[in-house]
């Protein structure tokens, strides 16, 4: 168990991890919410959810039973401290009075087969957690749950990021 006294300690630790394990990807999430699945109250009105996955995040088949690989669609992650900080502030502004937790995952060691991080072609600080082969929604749910189980968390990231 590591204890971080200052922000620099945490940045140095994450940098060391990244050197050994690959890129570190972060995702700020309102306290109590899942790092990979959405609840209806967490999405704008009218957005469709299938088993906790936003339809707009992944490329679904017309019947919505399958998810099709697409290199610019997937769950959003930050791979850059400044990008993470700006997304954190956005989440905090949309969730007044709630703590925002920061979940993070290491690229090499924490991804199940058929999932891959792909850089956003429009913003090199932003990445998508994509799929590499066609799979059922249930298979994607299972793989995303594996990612969530392997993620580390910084509870109430205000002191670290804010």
N, C-alpha and C positions, 0 to 999 in steps of 0.2 A: 504494500500500500504506500503510495506516494502522497506527500503533503506539500502543497504549494503555498508559499507565503506571499509571493508577489506574481503579478502577471508575467513578468519575464521568465520566472521559473517554469510556468506552464508552457509558454512559447518554446523555451529551450527543450523541454521534455518532448513536446510534440515534434519538434524539428528532429530530435534524435530518433524518435520512433519512425518518422518518415524516411530517414536515411537508411534504416534497417528493413523497414516493412513496406515502403512505397508511400504514395501520397496519402495524406490525411484528409478525409472529407467530412464536413460538418453540416448540421442541419438544426436550426433553432426551432423549438416546438413549445407551444403553450403548455404549462404545467398540467399534468393529468392526461394529456393526449398521447397517442402512439407516435413513435418516430417514423413509422412507415405507412400507417393506415389513417384514414380520415373518418371522423364522425360527421353526421349530417350537419350538426351545429357548427362544424369547423369550416364548412365550405360555403361559398356564396349561393344564394337562393337560385335554384334552377340547375345547378351543377349535378350531374348524375354520378352516383357512386355504385360500384359493383363490388360487394364484399370488402368495402373499405378502401377501394382503389378509385381514384377519380378517373372517369372515362377520358378526360382531356390529357391525362398524364401519359398514357400508353396508347398504342395503336391497336384498337379492338377490331375483331372481325365484325361483319354486319349483324351476325346473330348474337354478338357479345359474349360468346362462350369461349372464345380464343383470344389470345394476345399475340400480335404479330411483331417480329423484330423491326425496330426503326432506330437508326443511330442518333436521332435528335428528339426522341421521346423517352421519358422515364421519370423517375422520382428525382427531384432537384436537390443538389448538394452544392456546398461551397468548398472550393479547394484553395481559397485565398483568404487570409485573415481579414482584409478590408471588405471583401465581398460578404463574408460571414457577419461582420459587424453591421453592414448596411441592412442585410436581411433580418438580423436580430432586432435592429431598431424598428424596422417595418412591422415585424410580428408584435413587438411591444406596443406600438401605436395602435394596432388593430385589436389588441387584447388588454385594454386598460385594467389595472388592478390585478393582473395575473402575472405570476413569475414566468419567465421564459427559460426553459432548459435547453442546453446545447448537447445534442447527441452527435457522436462522431464514430467513424469507422475507418479502418485501415484497408487500403486497396487490395494488397496482396493476400493477407491472411484471413480476412473476414467475409469474403464473398463466396456464396455457394456456386456450384457449376451453373452455367447458362446465364449468369448475370455479369455485367461488366460496366465500369465507369467509362463514359465517353464525354469528351469535352464539347461544350456548346460551341457551335460554329460562330455564333454571334457575340460570345463573351467568354474569353479564355479563363475567367475566374470561376465560372459556373460549369457544373458537370451534371449529366443525367446518369442515373442508375438504369441501364437499359437491359433488355433481354437479347440473347444471341441466337435463340431458336424459337420457333412457334411453340406455344404451350397453352394449356387450358388456364382459365382464370384461377382455378383451385391450385394448380401447380405454382403459379406466380404468387399466390397468397402464401403458400407454404414456404417458398424461397424468401419472400420478404420477411416472414416471421423469423426465419433463420438469421437474416441480417439484423433484425431488431434485437434478437437474443444476444448477438455478439457485439452490439454497440455499447460504447462507453458513454457516460453522461456526466455533464457538469450541471448540477442543480442550480437554478436561479443564476444564470450567467451574467447578471448585472455587474457583479464585482469583477468579473474577468473580462467581459466584453463591453459593457455599457459605458 
